[in-house]
Amino acid sequence: MGVTTVLVFPRMMSANYIGAFSLTKLLLPLLRNSPVPSRIVNVTSFTHRNGKKTSKLL
């Protein structure tokens, strides 16, 4: 079993998905009350698909 967070989510899941969701949730009230038009852009990458698993890393 890998490293987990306080709420028992795997670290990768926390960093890649839950972290972006939590930040967006915290920023939304600020952006809604902003006097200038604002937006949040979440960027993802498929670079991980180019990697190869090796037994040395596992």
Summary of the structure (lengths in Angstrom):
residues: 58
radius of gyration: 16.6
end to end distance: 12.1
largest distance: 53.8
contacts: 83
relative contact order: 0.09
helix: 45%
strand: 3%
